[in-house]
Amino acid sequence: MKFIANNYEPKEIIKIIREWTELTQKELAQEIGKSKDTIQSYESRNKMTLDTFMNIMKKYNLEVTIEKK
């Protein structure tokens, strides 16, 4: 799956991944070694590092691109 970063905020991408994989916040947290509260903050506040974001994308074999406008 490919995401065009211009179309989404990171918090939206994390929620899409979670829903696409049919995981709860708790299950996703367990898979990536974080807490459920951390996943909640990712989905509500865009509070994650670029490294964390890219690791999640890599884990689910997703590509992120940025298109020139």
mmCIF file of the N, C-alpha and C atoms, coordinates in Angstrom:
data_MODEL
# 
_entry.id   MODEL 
# 
loop_
_atom_site.group_PDB 
_atom_site.id 
_atom_site.type_symbol 
_atom_site.label_atom_id 
_atom_site.label_alt_id 
_atom_site.label_comp_id 
_atom_site.label_asym_id 
_atom_site.label_entity_id 
_atom_site.label_seq_id 
_atom_site.pdbx_PDB_ins_code 
_atom_site.Cartn_x 
_atom_site.Cartn_y 
_atom_site.Cartn_z 
_atom_site.occupancy 
_atom_site.B_iso_or_equiv 
_atom_site.pdbx_formal_charge 
_atom_site.auth_seq_id 
_atom_site.auth_comp_id 
_atom_site.auth_asym_id 
_atom_site.auth_atom_id 
_atom_site.pdbx_PDB_model_num 
ATOM 1   N N  . MET A 1 1  ? 0.852  -1.165 0.000  1.00 0.00 ? 1  MET A N  1 
ATOM 2   C CA . MET A 1 1  ? 0.000  0.000  0.000  1.00 0.00 ? 1  MET A CA 1 
ATOM 3   C C  . MET A 1 1  ? 0.896  1.225  0.000  1.00 0.00 ? 1  MET A C  1 
ATOM 4   N N  . LYS A 1 2  ? 0.494  2.235  -0.691 1.00 0.00 ? 2  LYS A N  1 
ATOM 5   C CA . LYS A 1 2  ? 1.266  3.469  -0.799 1.00 0.00 ? 2  LYS A CA 1 
ATOM 6   C C  . LYS A 1 2  ? 0.429  4.635  -0.270 1.00 0.00 ? 2  LYS A C  1 
ATOM 7   N N  . PHE A 1 3  ? 1.032  5.433  0.583  1.00 0.00 ? 3  PHE A N  1 
ATOM 8   C CA . PHE A 1 3  ? 0.378  6.632  1.089  1.00 0.00 ? 3  PHE A CA 1 
ATOM 9   C C  . PHE A 1 3  ? 1.086  7.849  0.515  1.00 0.00 ? 3  PHE A C  1 
ATOM 10  N N  . ILE A 1 4  ? 0.325  8.790  0.034  1.00 0.00 ? 4  ILE A N  1 
ATOM 11  C CA . ILE A 1 4  ? 0.880  10.065 -0.391 1.00 0.00 ? 4  ILE A CA 1 
ATOM 12  C C  . ILE A 1 4  ? 0.746  10.994 0.813  1.00 0.00 ? 4  ILE A C  1 
ATOM 13  N N  . ALA A 1 5  ? 1.875  11.313 1.411  1.00 0.00 ? 5  ALA A N  1 
ATOM 14  C CA . ALA A 1 5  ? 1.893  12.033 2.680  1.00 0.00 ? 5  ALA A CA 1 
ATOM 15  C C  . ALA A 1 5  ? 1.160  13.372 2.617  1.00 0.00 ? 5  ALA A C  1 
ATOM 16  N N  . ASN A 1 6  ? 1.138  13.998 1.461  1.00 0.00 ? 6  ASN A N  1 
ATOM 17  C CA . ASN A 1 6  ? 0.465  15.294 1.335  1.00 0.00 ? 6  ASN A CA 1 
ATOM 18  C C  . ASN A 1 6  ? -1.029 15.181 1.678  1.00 0.00 ? 6  ASN A C  1 
ATOM 19  N N  . ASN A 1 7  ? -1.595 13.996 1.491  1.00 0.00 ? 7  ASN A N  1 
ATOM 20  C CA . ASN A 1 7  ? -3.038 13.821 1.656  1.00 0.00 ? 7  ASN A CA 1 
ATOM 21  C C  . ASN A 1 7  ? -3.462 13.511 3.087  1.00 0.00 ? 7  ASN A C  1 
ATOM 22  N N  . TYR A 1 8  ? -2.521 13.215 3.971  1.00 0.00 ? 8  TYR A N  1 
ATOM 23  C CA . TYR A 1 8  ? -2.848 12.784 5.326  1.00 0.00 ? 8  TYR A CA 1 
ATOM 24  C C  . TYR A 1 8  ? -1.886 13.373 6.337  1.00 0.00 ? 8  TYR A C  1 
ATOM 25  N N  . GLU A 1 9  ? -2.364 13.483 7.563  1.00 0.00 ? 9  GLU A N  1 
ATOM 26  C CA . GLU A 1 9  ? -1.496 13.763 8.692  1.00 0.00 ? 9  GLU A CA 1 
ATOM 27  C C  . GLU A 1 9  ? -1.027 12.409 9.217  1.00 0.00 ? 9  GLU A C  1 
ATOM 28  N N  . PRO A 1 10 ? 0.147  12.350 9.852  1.00 0.00 ? 10 PRO A N  1 
ATOM 29  C CA . PRO A 1 10 ? 0.620  11.056 10.377 1.00 0.00 ? 10 PRO A CA 1 
ATOM 30  C C  . PRO A 1 10 ? -0.412 10.347 11.252 1.00 0.00 ? 10 PRO A C  1 
ATOM 31  N N  . LYS A 1 11 ? -1.139 11.111 12.076 1.00 0.00 ? 11 LYS A N  1 
ATOM 32  C CA . LYS A 1 11 ? -2.131 10.469 12.948 1.00 0.00 ? 11 LYS A CA 1 
ATOM 33  C C  . LYS A 1 11 ? -3.199 9.754  12.129 1.00 0.00 ? 11 LYS A C  1 
ATOM 34  N N  . GLU A 1 12 ? -3.554 10.303 10.977 1.00 0.00 ? 12 GLU A N  1 
ATOM 35  C CA . GLU A 1 12 ? -4.544 9.648  10.126 1.00 0.00 ? 12 GLU A CA 1 
ATOM 36  C C  . GLU A 1 12 ? -3.981 8.371  9.516  1.00 0.00 ? 12 GLU A C  1 
ATOM 37  N N  . ILE A 1 13 ? -2.723 8.401  9.135  1.00 0.00 ? 13 ILE A N  1 
ATOM 38  C CA . ILE A 1 13 ? -2.094 7.219  8.543  1.00 0.00 ? 13 ILE A CA 1 
ATOM 39  C C  . ILE A 1 13 ? -2.019 6.094  9.566  1.00 0.00 ? 13 ILE A C  1 
ATOM 40  N N  . ILE A 1 14 ? -1.660 6.412  10.804 1.00 0.00 ? 14 ILE A N  1 
ATOM 41  C CA . ILE A 1 14 ? -1.575 5.388  11.842 1.00 0.00 ? 14 ILE A CA 1 
ATOM 42  C C  . ILE A 1 14 ? -2.945 4.753  12.060 1.00 0.00 ? 14 ILE A C  1 
ATOM 43  N N  . LYS A 1 15 ? -3.979 5.557  12.095 1.00 0.00 ? 15 LYS A N  1 
ATOM 44  C CA . LYS A 1 15 ? -5.330 5.011  12.285 1.00 0.00 ? 15 LYS A CA 1 
ATOM 45  C C  . LYS A 1 15 ? -5.744 4.156  11.088 1.00 0.00 ? 15 LYS A C  1 
ATOM 46  N N  . ILE A 1 16 ? -5.422 4.591  9.883  1.00 0.00 ? 16 ILE A N  1 
ATOM 47  C CA . ILE A 1 16 ? -5.737 3.810  8.681  1.00 0.00 ? 16 ILE A CA 1 
ATOM 48  C C  . ILE A 1 16 ? -5.029 2.463  8.729  1.00 0.00 ? 16 ILE A C  1 
ATOM 49  N N  . ILE A 1 17 ? -3.748 2.466  9.095  1.00 0.00 ? 17 ILE A N  1 
ATOM 50  C CA . ILE A 1 17 ? -2.990 1.210  9.205  1.00 0.00 ? 17 ILE A CA 1 
ATOM 51  C C  . ILE A 1 17 ? -3.656 0.287  10.220 1.00 0.00 ? 17 ILE A C  1 
ATOM 52  N N  . ARG A 1 18 ? -4.015 0.838  11.358 1.00 0.00 ? 18 ARG A N  1 
ATOM 53  C CA . ARG A 1 18 ? -4.626 0.037  12.414 1.00 0.00 ? 18 ARG A CA 1 
ATOM 54  C C  . ARG A 1 18 ? -5.946 -0.566 11.954 1.00 0.00 ? 18 ARG A C  1 
ATOM 55  N N  . GLU A 1 19 ? -6.757 0.226  11.297 1.00 0.00 ? 19 GLU A N  1 
ATOM 56  C CA . GLU A 1 19 ? -8.039 -0.274 10.811 1.00 0.00 ? 19 GLU A CA 1 
ATOM 57  C C  . GLU A 1 19 ? -7.849 -1.276 9.665  1.00 0.00 ? 19 GLU A C  1 
ATOM 58  N N  . TRP A 1 20 ? -6.876 -1.009 8.793  1.00 0.00 ? 20 TRP A N  1 
ATOM 59  C CA . TRP A 1 20 ? -6.596 -1.896 7.667  1.00 0.00 ? 20 TRP A CA 1 
ATOM 60  C C  . TRP A 1 20 ? -6.130 -3.266 8.159  1.00 0.00 ? 20 TRP A C  1 
ATOM 61  N N  . THR A 1 21 ? -5.349 -3.278 9.221  1.00 0.00 ? 21 THR A N  1 
ATOM 62  C CA . THR A 1 21 ? -4.843 -4.535 9.772  1.00 0.00 ? 21 THR A CA 1 
ATOM 63  C C  . THR A 1 21 ? -5.824 -5.151 10.769 1.00 0.00 ? 21 THR A C  1 
ATOM 64  N N  . GLU A 1 22 ? -6.934 -4.463 11.008 1.00 0.00 ? 22 GLU A N  1 
ATOM 65  C CA . GLU A 1 22 ? -7.977 -4.913 11.932 1.00 0.00 ? 22 GLU A CA 1 
ATOM 66  C C  . GLU A 1 22 ? -7.439 -5.129 13.342 1.00 0.00 ? 22 GLU A C  1 
ATOM 67  N N  . LEU A 1 23 ? -6.549 -4.226 13.758 1.00 0.00 ? 23 LEU A N  1 
ATOM 68  C CA . LEU A 1 23 ? -5.978 -4.282 15.095 1.00 0.00 ? 23 LEU A CA 1 
ATOM 69  C C  . LEU A 1 23 ? -6.614 -3.216 15.978 1.00 0.00 ? 23 LEU A C  1 
ATOM 70  N N  . THR A 1 24 ? -6.756 -3.540 17.247 1.00 0.00 ? 24 THR A N  1 
ATOM 71  C CA . THR A 1 24 ? -7.158 -2.524 18.215 1.00 0.00 ? 24 THR A CA 1 
ATOM 72  C C  . THR A 1 24 ? -5.924 -1.684 18.540 1.00 0.00 ? 24 THR A C  1 
ATOM 73  N N  . GLN A 1 25 ? -6.134 -0.596 19.241 1.00 0.00 ? 25 GLN A N  1 
ATOM 74  C CA . GLN A 1 25 ? -4.990 0.205  19.663 1.00 0.00 ? 25 GLN A CA 1 
ATOM 75  C C  . GLN A 1 25 ? -4.065 -0.612 20.548 1.00 0.00 ? 25 GLN A C  1 
ATOM 76  N N  . LYS A 1 26 ? -4.627 -1.430 21.412 1.00 0.00 ? 26 LYS A N  1 
ATOM 77  C CA . LYS A 1 26 ? -3.826 -2.269 22.302 1.00 0.00 ? 26 LYS A CA 1 
ATOM 78  C C  . LYS A 1 26 ? -3.008 -3.285 21.502 1.00 0.00 ? 26 LYS A C  1 
ATOM 79  N N  . GLU A 1 27 ? -3.614 -3.911 20.505 1.00 0.00 ? 27 GLU A N  1 
ATOM 80  C CA . GLU A 1 27 ? -2.910 -4.905 19.698 1.00 0.00 ? 27 GLU A CA 1 
ATOM 81  C C  . GLU A 1 27 ? -1.780 -4.273 18.887 1.00 0.00 ? 27 GLU A C  1 
ATOM 82  N N  . LEU A 1 28 ? -2.051 -3.108 18.285 1.00 0.00 ? 28 LEU A N  1 
ATOM 83  C CA . LEU A 1 28 ? -0.998 -2.418 17.538 1.00 0.00 ? 28 LEU A CA 1 
ATOM 84  C C  . LEU A 1 28 ? 0.139  -2.042 18.475 1.00 0.00 ? 28 LEU A C  1 
ATOM 85  N N  . ALA A 1 29 ? -0.214 -1.553 19.650 1.00 0.00 ? 29 ALA A N  1 
ATOM 86  C CA . ALA A 1 29 ? 0.802  -1.181 20.637 1.00 0.00 ? 29 ALA A CA 1 
ATOM 87  C C  . ALA A 1 29 ? 1.703  -2.366 20.967 1.00 0.00 ? 29 ALA A C  1 
ATOM 88  N N  . GLN A 1 30 ? 1.103  -3.519 21.168 1.00 0.00 ? 30 GLN A N  1 
ATOM 89  C CA . GLN A 1 30 ? 1.890  -4.718 21.485 1.00 0.00 ? 30 GLN A CA 1 
ATOM 90  C C  . GLN A 1 30 ? 2.812  -5.087 20.324 1.00 0.00 ? 30 GLN A C  1 
ATOM 91  N N  . GLU A 1 31 ? 2.311  -4.970 19.101 1.00 0.00 ? 31 GLU A N  1 
ATOM 92  C CA . GLU A 1 31 ? 3.115  -5.331 17.932 1.00 0.00 ? 31 GLU A CA 1 
ATOM 93  C C  . GLU A 1 31 ? 4.333  -4.437 17.730 1.00 0.00 ? 31 GLU A C  1 
ATOM 94  N N  . ILE A 1 32 ? 4.211  -3.175 18.138 1.00 0.00 ? 32 ILE A N  1 
ATOM 95  C CA . ILE A 1 32 ? 5.340  -2.259 17.915 1.00 0.00 ? 32 ILE A CA 1 
ATOM 96  C C  . ILE A 1 32 ? 6.063  -1.902 19.211 1.00 0.00 ? 32 ILE A C  1 
ATOM 97  N N  . GLY A 1 33 ? 5.702  -2.565 20.296 1.00 0.00 ? 33 GLY A N  1 
ATOM 98  C CA . GLY A 1 33 ? 6.403  -2.360 21.558 1.00 0.00 ? 33 GLY A CA 1 
ATOM 99  C C  . GLY A 1 33 ? 6.107  -1.045 22.250 1.00 0.00 ? 33 GLY A C  1 
ATOM 100 N N  . LYS A 1 34 ? 4.880  -0.577 22.099 1.00 0.00 ? 34 LYS A N  1 
ATOM 101 C CA . LYS A 1 34 ? 4.462  0.673  22.750 1.00 0.00 ? 34 LYS A CA 1 
ATOM 102 C C  . LYS A 1 34 ? 3.245  0.385  23.626 1.00 0.00 ? 34 LYS A C  1 
ATOM 103 N N  . SER A 1 35 ? 2.790  1.388  24.360 1.00 0.00 ? 35 SER A N  1 
ATOM 104 C CA . SER A 1 35 ? 1.592  1.225  25.178 1.00 0.00 ? 35 SER A CA 1 
ATOM 105 C C  . SER A 1 35 ? 0.353  1.672  24.390 1.00 0.00 ? 35 SER A C  1 
ATOM 106 N N  . LYS A 1 36 ? -0.806 1.224  24.864 1.00 0.00 ? 36 LYS A N  1 
ATOM 107 C CA . LYS A 1 36 ? -2.067 1.650  24.239 1.00 0.00 ? 36 LYS A CA 1 
ATOM 108 C C  . LYS A 1 36 ? -2.197 3.174  24.321 1.00 0.00 ? 36 LYS A C  1 
ATOM 109 N N  . ASP A 1 37 ? -1.806 3.752  25.440 1.00 0.00 ? 37 ASP A N  1 
ATOM 110 C CA . ASP A 1 37 ? -1.876 5.212  25.598 1.00 0.00 ? 37 ASP A CA 1 
ATOM 111 C C  . ASP A 1 37 ? -1.015 5.922  24.552 1.00 0.00 ? 37 ASP A C  1 
ATOM 112 N N  . THR A 1 38 ? 0.129  5.328  24.231 1.00 0.00 ? 38 THR A N  1 
ATOM 113 C CA . THR A 1 38 ? 0.999  5.913  23.214 1.00 0.00 ? 38 THR A CA 1 
ATOM 114 C C  . THR A 1 38 ? 0.310  5.906  21.854 1.00 0.00 ? 38 THR A C  1 
ATOM 115 N N  . ILE A 1 39 ? -0.334 4.796  21.509 1.00 0.00 ? 39 ILE A N  1 
ATOM 116 C CA . ILE A 1 39 ? -1.055 4.716  20.230 1.00 0.00 ? 39 ILE A CA 1 
ATOM 117 C C  . ILE A 1 39 ? -2.178 5.738  20.207 1.00 0.00 ? 39 ILE A C  1 
ATOM 118 N N  . GLN A 1 40 ? -2.887 5.879  21.319 1.00 0.00 ? 40 GLN A N  1 
ATOM 119 C CA . GLN A 1 40 ? -3.948 6.888  21.398 1.00 0.00 ? 40 GLN A CA 1 
ATOM 120 C C  . GLN A 1 40 ? -3.392 8.281  21.139 1.00 0.00 ? 40 GLN A C  1 
ATOM 121 N N  . SER A 1 41 ? -2.226 8.576  21.702 1.00 0.00 ? 41 SER A N  1 
ATOM 122 C CA . SER A 1 41 ? -1.641 9.905  21.484 1.00 0.00 ? 41 SER A CA 1 
ATOM 123 C C  . SER A 1 41 ? -1.195 10.071 20.036 1.00 0.00 ? 41 SER A C  1 
ATOM 124 N N  . TYR A 1 42 ? -0.684 9.001  19.410 1.00 0.00 ? 42 TYR A N  1 
ATOM 125 C CA . TYR A 1 42 ? -0.311 9.080  17.995 1.00 0.00 ? 42 TYR A CA 1 
ATOM 126 C C  . TYR A 1 42 ? -1.515 9.424  17.137 1.00 0.00 ? 42 TYR A C  1 
ATOM 127 N N  . GLU A 1 43 ? -2.659 8.810  17.449 1.00 0.00 ? 43 GLU A N  1 
ATOM 128 C CA . GLU A 1 43 ? -3.855 9.003  16.637 1.00 0.00 ? 43 GLU A CA 1 
ATOM 129 C C  . GLU A 1 43 ? -4.572 10.317 16.922 1.00 0.00 ? 43 GLU A C  1 
ATOM 130 N N  . SER A 1 44 ? -4.341 10.892 18.078 1.00 0.00 ? 44 SER A N  1 
ATOM 131 C CA . SER A 1 44 ? -5.073 12.118 18.404 1.00 0.00 ? 44 SER A CA 1 
ATOM 132 C C  . SER A 1 44 ? -4.246 13.389 18.328 1.00 0.00 ? 44 SER A C  1 
ATOM 133 N N  . ARG A 1 45 ? -2.918 13.283 18.519 1.00 0.00 ? 45 ARG A N  1 
ATOM 134 C CA . ARG A 1 45 ? -2.117 14.499 18.621 1.00 0.00 ? 45 ARG A CA 1 
ATOM 135 C C  . ARG A 1 45 ? -0.931 14.580 17.682 1.00 0.00 ? 45 ARG A C  1 
ATOM 136 N N  . ASN A 1 46 ? -0.724 13.619 16.824 1.00 0.00 ? 46 ASN A N  1 
ATOM 137 C CA . ASN A 1 46 ? 0.461  13.629 15.947 1.00 0.00 ? 46 ASN A CA 1 
ATOM 138 C C  . ASN A 1 46 ? 1.750  13.694 16.756 1.00 0.00 ? 46 ASN A C  1 
ATOM 139 N N  . LYS A 1 47 ? 1.768  13.094 17.923 1.00 0.00 ? 47 LYS A N  1 
ATOM 140 C CA . LYS A 1 47 ? 2.946  13.127 18.797 1.00 0.00 ? 47 LYS A CA 1 
ATOM 141 C C  . LYS A 1 47 ? 3.764  11.856 18.621 1.00 0.00 ? 47 LYS A C  1 
ATOM 142 N N  . MET A 1 48 ? 4.564  11.800 17.568 1.00 0.00 ? 48 MET A N  1 
ATOM 143 C CA . MET A 1 48 ? 5.477  10.681 17.377 1.00 0.00 ? 48 MET A CA 1 
ATOM 144 C C  . MET A 1 48 ? 6.682  11.171 16.609 1.00 0.00 ? 48 MET A C  1 
ATOM 145 N N  . THR A 1 49 ? 7.774  10.485 16.813 1.00 0.00 ? 49 THR A N  1 
ATOM 146 C CA . THR A 1 49 ? 8.986  10.865 16.092 1.00 0.00 ? 49 THR A CA 1 
ATOM 147 C C  . THR A 1 49 ? 8.922  10.334 14.664 1.00 0.00 ? 49 THR A C  1 
ATOM 148 N N  . LEU A 1 50 ? 9.703  10.921 13.807 1.00 0.00 ? 50 LEU A N  1 
ATOM 149 C CA . LEU A 1 50 ? 9.776  10.447 12.426 1.00 0.00 ? 50 LEU A CA 1 
ATOM 150 C C  . LEU A 1 50 ? 10.279 9.012  12.396 1.00 0.00 ? 50 LEU A C  1 
ATOM 151 N N  . ASP A 1 51 ? 11.229 8.699  13.266 1.00 0.00 ? 51 ASP A N  1 
ATOM 152 C CA . ASP A 1 51 ? 11.772 7.343  13.337 1.00 0.00 ? 51 ASP A CA 1 
ATOM 153 C C  . ASP A 1 51 ? 10.682 6.323  13.680 1.00 0.00 ? 51 ASP A C  1 
ATOM 154 N N  . THR A 1 52 ? 9.848  6.644  14.656 1.00 0.00 ? 52 THR A N  1 
ATOM 155 C CA . THR A 1 52 ? 8.737  5.756  15.025 1.00 0.00 ? 52 THR A CA 1 
ATOM 156 C C  . THR A 1 52 ? 7.779  5.599  13.865 1.00 0.00 ? 52 THR A C  1 
ATOM 157 N N  . PHE A 1 53 ? 7.443  6.703  13.230 1.00 0.00 ? 53 PHE A N  1 
ATOM 158 C CA . PHE A 1 53 ? 6.519  6.668  12.090 1.00 0.00 ? 53 PHE A CA 1 
ATOM 159 C C  . PHE A 1 53 ? 7.070  5.778  10.978 1.00 0.00 ? 53 PHE A C  1 
ATOM 160 N N  . MET A 1 54 ? 8.340  5.951  10.649 1.00 0.00 ? 54 MET A N  1 
ATOM 161 C CA . MET A 1 54 ? 8.937  5.163  9.571  1.00 0.00 ? 54 MET A CA 1 
ATOM 162 C C  . MET A 1 54 ? 9.048  3.690  9.955  1.00 0.00 ? 54 MET A C  1 
ATOM 163 N N  . ASN A 1 55 ? 9.306  3.392  11.217 1.00 0.00 ? 55 ASN A N  1 
ATOM 164 C CA . ASN A 1 55 ? 9.346  1.997  11.658 1.00 0.00 ? 55 ASN A CA 1 
ATOM 165 C C  . ASN A 1 55 ? 7.986  1.322  11.520 1.00 0.00 ? 55 ASN A C  1 
ATOM 166 N N  . ILE A 1 56 ? 6.931  2.039  11.832 1.00 0.00 ? 56 ILE A N  1 
ATOM 167 C CA . ILE A 1 56 ? 5.580  1.493  11.662 1.00 0.00 ? 56 ILE A CA 1 
ATOM 168 C C  . ILE A 1 56 ? 5.308  1.242  10.186 1.00 0.00 ? 56 ILE A C  1 
ATOM 169 N N  . MET A 1 57 ? 5.674  2.196  9.346  1.00 0.00 ? 57 MET A N  1 
ATOM 170 C CA . MET A 1 57 ? 5.458  2.031  7.903  1.00 0.00 ? 57 MET A CA 1 
ATOM 171 C C  . MET A 1 57 ? 6.230  0.817  7.385  1.00 0.00 ? 57 MET A C  1 
ATOM 172 N N  . LYS A 1 58 ? 7.458  0.661  7.844  1.00 0.00 ? 58 LYS A N  1 
ATOM 173 C CA . LYS A 1 58 ? 8.288  -0.466 7.404  1.00 0.00 ? 58 LYS A CA 1 
ATOM 174 C C  . LYS A 1 58 ? 7.708  -1.794 7.876  1.00 0.00 ? 58 LYS A C  1 
ATOM 175 N N  . LYS A 1 59 ? 7.248  -1.841 9.117  1.00 0.00 ? 59 LYS A N  1 
ATOM 176 C CA . LYS A 1 59 ? 6.701  -3.077 9.682  1.00 0.00 ? 59 LYS A CA 1 
ATOM 177 C C  . LYS A 1 59 ? 5.540  -3.602 8.845  1.00 0.00 ? 59 LYS A C  1 
ATOM 178 N N  . TYR A 1 60 ? 4.734  -2.698 8.323  1.00 0.00 ? 60 TYR A N  1 
ATOM 179 C CA . TYR A 1 60 ? 3.565  -3.102 7.541  1.00 0.00 ? 60 TYR A CA 1 
ATOM 180 C C  . TYR A 1 60 ? 3.806  -2.986 6.039  1.00 0.00 ? 60 TYR A C  1 
ATOM 181 N N  . ASN A 1 61 ? 5.081  -2.860 5.662  1.00 0.00 ? 61 ASN A N  1 
ATOM 182 C CA . ASN A 1 61 ? 5.479  -2.822 4.249  1.00 0.00 ? 61 ASN A CA 1 
ATOM 183 C C  . ASN A 1 61 ? 4.703  -1.756 3.466  1.00 0.00 ? 61 ASN A C  1 
ATOM 184 N N  . LEU A 1 62 ? 4.676  -0.562 4.028  1.00 0.00 ? 62 LEU A N  1 
ATOM 185 C CA . LEU A 1 62 ? 3.967  0.558  3.408  1.00 0.00 ? 62 LEU A CA 1 
ATOM 186 C C  . LEU A 1 62 ? 4.957  1.593  2.921  1.00 0.00 ? 62 LEU A C  1 
ATOM 187 N N  . GLU A 1 63 ? 4.600  2.241  1.865  1.00 0.00 ? 63 GLU A N  1 
ATOM 188 C CA . GLU A 1 63 ? 5.460  3.268  1.267  1.00 0.00 ? 63 GLU A CA 1 
ATOM 189 C C  . GLU A 1 63 ? 4.819  4.630  1.472  1.00 0.00 ? 63 GLU A C  1 
ATOM 190 N N  . VAL A 1 64 ? 5.633  5.576  1.870  1.00 0.00 ? 64 VAL A N  1 
ATOM 191 C CA . VAL A 1 64 ? 5.172  6.956  2.032  1.00 0.00 ? 64 VAL A CA 1 
ATOM 192 C C  . VAL A 1 64 ? 5.915  7.811  1.027  1.00 0.00 ? 64 VAL A C  1 
ATOM 193 N N  . THR A 1 65 ? 5.178  8.595  0.276  1.00 0.00 ? 65 THR A N  1 
ATOM 194 C CA . THR A 1 65 ? 5.800  9.515  -0.656 1.00 0.00 ? 65 THR A CA 1 
ATOM 195 C C  . THR A 1 65 ? 5.243  10.909 -0.440 1.00 0.00 ? 65 THR A C  1 
ATOM 196 N N  . ILE A 1 66 ? 6.001  11.881 -0.869 1.00 0.00 ? 66 ILE A N  1 
ATOM 197 C CA . ILE A 1 66 ? 5.551  13.276 -0.839 1.00 0.00 ? 66 ILE A CA 1 
ATOM 198 C C  . ILE A 1 66 ? 5.588  13.767 -2.273 1.00 0.00 ? 66 ILE A C  1 
ATOM 199 N N  . GLU A 1 67 ? 4.450  14.267 -2.713 1.00 0.00 ? 67 GLU A N  1 
ATOM 200 C CA . GLU A 1 67 ? 4.366  14.760 -4.087 1.00 0.00 ? 67 GLU A CA 1 
ATOM 201 C C  . GLU A 1 67 ? 4.543  16.258 -4.118 1.00 0.00 ? 67 GLU A C  1 
ATOM 202 N N  . LYS A 1 68 ? 5.208  16.733 -5.125 1.00 0.00 ? 68 LYS A N  1 
ATOM 203 C CA . LYS A 1 68 ? 5.331  18.181 -5.338 1.00 0.00 ? 68 LYS A CA 1 
ATOM 204 C C  . LYS A 1 68 ? 3.980  18.720 -5.785 1.00 0.00 ? 68 LYS A C  1 
ATOM 205 N N  . LYS A 1 69 ? 3.671  19.886 -5.285 1.00 0.00 ? 69 LYS A N  1 
ATOM 206 C CA . LYS A 1 69 ? 2.384  20.503 -5.656 1.00 0.00 ? 69 LYS A CA 1 
ATOM 207 C C  . LYS A 1 69 ? 2.567  21.399 -6.838 1.00 0.00 ? 69 LYS A C  1 
# 
